[in-house]
Amino acid sequence: MAKKTYMTCHPVRHNGSLYKAASPIELDESEAEELLDFGAVEAPAADAAKEAPKPEAAPKKATQAKPKATKAKPAPQKEAGK
């Protein structure tokens, strides 16, 4: 069987070696099955992408409309002498 690289979620002792959490570990399918069931390792990224549902698109962030700039009308000028 071909081995795949898994990531440990917790410290794992396997074949006399201790793997710290978040460490890569090479396992074949039969070795990985029990560790996956216990949540001690995560499936390889390629396998996890196949099994995991696609995340929903995040809703667009609402933005406040900027007020439109308006041109000020010039004030009517008063005629001199009236």
Helices and strands as residue ranges (DSSP letters): E 4-8, E 12-14, E 17-19, E 24-27, H 29-38, E 41-42, H 45-51
